Amino acid sequence: MALQVQLYRPAPRTTIGSVMQNSSSQAPCYTQQSMVCVTGDYNQAMKRKERGLSVQWRVKASLDTAAAAAAAAAASGEVAAVVGQVTEVNKDTFWPIVKAAGDKTVVLDMYTQWCGPCKVIAPKFQELSKEYLDVVFLKLDCNNDNKPLAKELGIKVVPTFKILKDSKIVKEVTGAKFDDIVVAINNARSR
């Protein structure tokens, strides 16, 4: 779930003699500040609330927020992964997306078009992307165009799932082993 938070902060006051007052009137006035928080990242807003700021919450669907961010990134020429979806990458877009993910967990499904187990696990992988909204899910078709990246990542069989954290591979799952993939994702998220 993504939250868009509206914070209202009291406007700066001016001092006239020894009396503090708002610059325009005696009634309190507020300035508005917005921030978008991703799942589990709203502690900052709560800390601001504890400091006496009023906080107004407006909940937006994660997919809407992520789609808007991806559209903005695409318009500016940046590459971006969409939360709640599996993003297709290639040899040119993979590393920029991984670097942009920062400390988030990234799961890469390396597959081929002709692979039967790859086709079986693909819908389950898509469902995982909708369940884990704090994880970036990518897929790479290991065709001739992407062969240099597949070789760099050390693929030997398909499907192979690479779990990355801080741009480093922390776990590899070979084969269409759904339970092993879930365990690997949960272990990487808890690091």
Helices and strands as residue ranges (DSSP letters): E 2-10, E 13-16, E 19-22, E 30-37, H 43-50, E 54-60, H 62-75, E 86-89, H 94-100, E 105-111, H 116-131, E 135-141, H 147-152, E 160-165, E 168-174, H 178-189
